[in-house]
Amino acid sequence: MTAGVVAAEDRELTPSSEQDEGFARLLRGVQLWHLFLAGVSTWVLVNIAAGLWALPASTRTALGIVGGVGLALNLLAVVLIGRRVRAGRTLSFAISVLVALFAFVVLFVQLQIAEGLDVFAGAFQRAFPALLVVAVGVVWWVVARRIHKRLLPPGTHLTDEGVSQGAVRATKWLQWAGLAVVGIGLVWWLILMRAQRALLFFWDAISADPVRSVAALLLLAAAWWALRTVISDRSARYFEVQAAQAEALTGWLYLSPNLLGFLAFFAGPLVFSMIISFYDWDGITDAVFVGIDNYRQTLALSVASSAEALPPGYTEVFGLPFSDSVVGGTDPLFWKSIANIFLFLLVAVPGAVLSALFLAVMIHTGYRGTKGFRAVFFVPAVAGVIGVTLIWKQMFNATVGFINWGITAAGQLANVVLPGDPFSDRIEIGWLSDPNVALLAVCIVFVWSQFGFNTVLFTAGLQGIGRDLYEAAELDGCNAWQQFRNVTLPQLRETTFFVTVTTVILALQLFDIVYALNQPNPVGHPDNATLTPVVYIYQLGFQQDAFGRASAVAWVLFVIIFIFTLAQFRAQRSDVEGTR
Amino acid sequence: MSRSGKPVRGVRGHAARAFVYLTLAVAGMVVLIPFIFALSGSFKTAEDVFTYPPRLLPHVPATATVDGEDLPVFTVPLPDGSTADLARVENGTSLREFRSLEDPDLVLVAPRDQLTATGTTVVVDGEEKDVYIATIDGAQVEVYDNRSRIGGTYIDPADPAAPPVFAVPADVVAVEEVEFQRGNYSTVFNLNGFNRALTNTVLVTILVVVGQVVTSILGGYAFARLRFKGREKLFLLYLGSIMIPFVVLIIPLYRLMVSIGWVNDLVSLVIPFVFTAYGTFLMRQFFVTIPKELEEAAVLDGASRWTILWRVFVPLSVPAIATLTTFAFLYAWNSFVWPLIVIDSGNQENSVLALTLATLGGRAADAPNLVLAGVMIAMIPPVTVFLLAQRYFVENVASSGIKG
C-alpha cells in the first residue's frame, strides 16, 4: 500500500525541489517543441512574404495571419513556461491541441480515410457472411454464460449440494465452443476481407507523399507528448495550480473531440446557414449579398380588392371572408406549405395525443399483461419511417388496396341497415392521387407511427399521480369518469402539454412520410397537396439550387418551431421550480 | 374501472376488464395489421398483391403435370352440368358455338370436326346455319352452328387419354393454391445493390454508434466530473443545441460536404453524426449520479483519470450506455433525409437501406411484392434491437422524455 500513501501525499501539491528539477527538464522539451513550431511559423511567413507559393490572395492572407499569430503565441509560450507562469501551461495546451487536430486532419487526408471507407465497405459486403458467424458465436457465448451463471450462482461451488455438475461443466464447455465459433468467424472474416489489401491501400496512400505523411505522424506524436506533459499532475504542481483547477485542462482535453466535432458539424454550419440566408447563391457562381430579400420574398403579403389588383409579383394566396378582397404573396408555394402543415397539425396532433392518452389510461388500469402493450405500440416508431410508409402506400392503393377494401366492406355492412343503399359496392378513394385526401393519408401514417411513443410518455405521467388522490375521490363518491375528469386530467396537465408540444415540433418537420408515400412522383404530389415546409426547403435547396432562399425558409420554420420549444422549456422550468 | 391501478371486483369489474382488454386488443391489431399485410405481401407474386379482394395467404395458379409438362388447372363446366378441375393443354383452340334447335339455350362449345354434319341448313334470325348432330348426355341432339369462339382444350390430369373437354375462357375459373414465394427475398436482395446497401447500413450504424458512445462518454465525463471555467455555460449551450431542428442544418452541412469532397462518400454519413449533444447530455446525467467515494478510492490507489473513467465509470454506466447505443442504433439505421441529400440516388455502391428502399418504393406499381420483402428485411434489425433493449428504451423515454 506504499504506492497509495505516496500518491495521497502527492495530491497535497507540496512542491519538492527534487521533483521540480526532473520536471523542469521535461518542460525544456516542451519549450523546444514551441520553438520548433515558432520556426515553422517563421518559415511559412518567409515563404508567403517572398511569394514562393502560388496561392489565391485570400488563402495567402489567412496563412499569413496563422503564421504570424503562431509565431507570436509560440514565443510567448516559451517565455511563460520558462518563467513558470500558469497561463503558459494553458497556452501550451491550446496550441498543442490545435496542432494535433491539424496533424490528424492531414493524416486523415493523406491516408485517404474517406475514400478508404468506401473501399472497405466493398470488402465488408464480401465478408459479411463471416460477420454473421461471429454474431452467432457471440449470442451463443452470451446465452451459455447466462445459463452457466444461473446453474452456478456466485458464491456457490461445483461441489455444493443441489448443483448439477454435469450441466455446469456442459455450459462451461458450451461457452468455450461459442468463443471458438467467434474465433473461426473472425479468422474467416479477415480472409474474406483480404486484410493484406488494406495494408497495400495504406502503403499506396503513404507512398504517394511519404514526407507529408511521416511529418504529420511525427507532429501528432510530438503534440500528444507535449499535451500529456503539460496536463500531468506534476505539471499542475510545478506551476502551483490550485487543486480545483488542476483538472481543468484534462477536462478540456476529454471534451475536445466532442467540442471540435460540435463546432465543425453543428455550430459552424449553423452560423453559415444564418449568413447565406442573406445571400443569393446557387452554389456555383459567387454569392451575392441581398440583405433581407430572401426573407421578404418568402414572407411578403399584400391585401387588394381583387386578384387583379395585387401588386406585380404577387399571387393570390387566399381570399378574405365576407368580402371580395384577397391576400396575395410573393411566394404562394411557401404559404401553401404553411397552410398544409397547420391543417396537418390540426388533425395529426389531436389524433396522436388523444389516442395515446386514452390507451395510456387503459394500460394504467393495471390488469395483467396490459404493460406489454406499451412495447407493441412502440414498434411502428422504431421500425423505420420509410419502411412503414411503403407498407401504408401499398395499403392505400385506390383500386386493390386494403384500406379501400375495408371501407367498402364497412359500406356494405351499413347498406344492410341504411335505406336506399347509399354506399357503392366498390369504393375507390384516391388516397395518394386525390388532392383532397392526400394529406389525410399522411396524417394516418403519422398518427399510427407516433401514438405509441406518446402512450409511453403518458403512462409515465400516470405513474406519477398519487394514489391518495384517487382514494379521496372514491370516498367522495366519484365514478370512473368523474375520477378521470377531476383527478387524472388535471394531474396530467404538464405531461399532456409536453406530449402535445413534442408532437407538434415533430410534425412541423414532416418530410420522410411525404417523400416515401409519393415516390416516384415529385414531392408534394398531388397538386402540392402534401407540400410541407421541409419538402419546400428540399425543393428550393436541392432541386432548384437556391441555397439562400432555402436557408431563409429554414430559419422561418425554425422560428415557428422555436416558439413551441420555448413554450415547452418555460413549462418545464416552471414545473421544476414548482416542485422545489 | 379504477385508474388507481387497483382493479375493481364484481360484475362491473368484469365488464371494465373486458372493455380494457378489448380496446387494447383493437389498438394492437391496428398496429400489427400493416406488418401482417407486409409479411403476407412479401410472400406473394406481384399479380397476387393486386388481387381484389385482398387475401391473407399468398396464392398462385395451380398446375398439374401431364407428360412432363406443367399445365395450368381450371375449374371447367362439363356437358352434364357438373364441374371438374382440368388441366389446359391448349389455349386459343378455334371452337364453334352450337345451339340446340329445340332449345336455343342449350349451348355446346366444341371444334367443328367433333360433330357430324347432317348436310341440312336452318334459318335462324334471317341467317342460314349448318345443322349438326351432337351427343349430349347420351342423347342425339340436332344443333346448329351459331358462331365461332376461341377457347381452350382441357384434359383430366389423372386420365390424359380421356376425350378432352372444350370451354371458352368466360366459363372457366383458374384454380389457385397457397404457395409462399420465398424467392422474393433473394430477388430483392440481389436487386439494385440492395445487399450492398444492407451491409453499408450495418457498417455505418456500427461506426456511428461506436463513435457516439466514445465521444459521449469522454464529453459526458468532462461535464460531470472535471471542473473547468465556463463548464456550466458550455453545457447550457449543448443543451440548447438539442432544440435546433436538423432542417436548419441540412443546407450548410451539405455545402460543407461539397467543399471537403465527401459528397457520395460513406464517410459523410458517419463523421458528422459521431458528435452528439444528446449523447453527451445523457452520459453526463448518468455520471453525475455516480457517488464520488468510488472515484476517490480509485484516486487513492494511484489510478489516472483515464483509468478511473474506463474502469470505474463505464462499468457502472451500462444502463445509460445501453440506452445511448439503442437510440444511436435506431437513429443511424433509420436516418433518411441526410443520405437522400448527400448520396446520389444512382450511387448503388454507397447507398444505405432507407435510401434504397425509398427508390425501390417507386416500383410499387410493378413489383409491390419485392418492395414489401425489402421493407421486411430492413425492419427486422431495428425491431429486434428494440425488443431486446426494450427495458432501457421504454424507461428512458418515460423518464427523460427527450427523443433521440
Interface residues (C-beta under 8 A of the other chain):
Chain A: A3 G4 V6 A7 A8 R11 I113 A114 E115 L117 D118 F120 A121 G122 F124 Q125 F128 L131 A244 Q245 E247 A248 L249 T250 G251 W252 Y254 L255 P257 N258 L259 L260 G261 F262 F265 F266 A267 G268 P269 L270 F272 S273 I276 G283 S355 F358 L359 V361 M362 I363 H364 T365 G366 Y367 T370 F373 R374 A375 V376 F377 F378 V379 P380 V382 A383 G384 V385 I386 G387 V388 T389 L390 I391 W392 K393 Q394 M395 T399 V400 G401 F402 W405 W448 G452 F453 V456 L457 T459 A460 L462 R467 Y470 E471 E474 A480 Q483 F484 V487 T488 F498 T502 I505 L506 L508 Q509 F511 D512 Y515 A516 Q519 P520 P533 V534 I537 Y538 G541 F542 F547 A550 S551 A554 W555 L557 F558 I561 F562 T565 F569
Chain B: M1 S2 R3 S4 G5 K6 P7 A16 R17 V20 Y21 T23 L24 A27 G28 V30 V31 L32 I33 P34 F35 F37 A38 G41 V49 F50 T51 Y52 P53 P54 N195 R196 T199 N200 V202 L203 V214 T215 S216 L218 G219 Y221 A222 F223 L226 R227 F228 K229 R231 L234 Y238 S241 M243 I244 P245 F246 V247 V248 L249 I250 I251 P252 L253 Y254 R255 L256 V258 G261 W262 D265 L266 V267 V270 I271 P272 V274 F275 A277 T280 V299 L300 D301 G302 R305 L309 L330 W333 N334 F336 V337 L340 I341 E349 N350 L353 A354 L357 A358 T359 L360 G361 G362 A364 P368 V371 L372 V375 A378 M379 P382 V383 V385 F386 L387 Q390 F393 V394 V397 A398 S399 G401 K403
